[in-house]
Amino acid sequence: MKTWFMITAAALSLAACTPSVVEKLPYYKMPVVQGMPLDADAVMSLQTGMTREQVELTLGKPLLRPAFRDNQWVYDYAITHGGKIKEKRDLTVYFNGDRVARISGSALDYAREAILKKHNSIQK
């Protein structure tokens, strides 16, 4: 009887550690924030022709400055929860010499939507 109880207890405790059980535990999934959230107003204030210093004053230092591509700065932001990406935005600023040549990334669309929501909530 004692042996059977020990085997059952060991089997149940091992079963509790399976990924499917652990995945359902809310306290196990901590949100992980990577990068720096970009302010919508700051993103929308970027313009071609700005200097590198102006971009850095507006957005801050970029998360990535590729070693072999000195002509672009990459700003990434992501929130993962339980190993799954919940929110992700990126912004790449391309330079021609010391001046901004073009800007691309999903952060532009997010900034437009955020400003539109803010503008609509002020009017109500």
Order of alpha helices (4+ residues) and beta strands (2+ residues): alpha-alpha-beta-alpha-alpha-beta-beta-beta-alpha
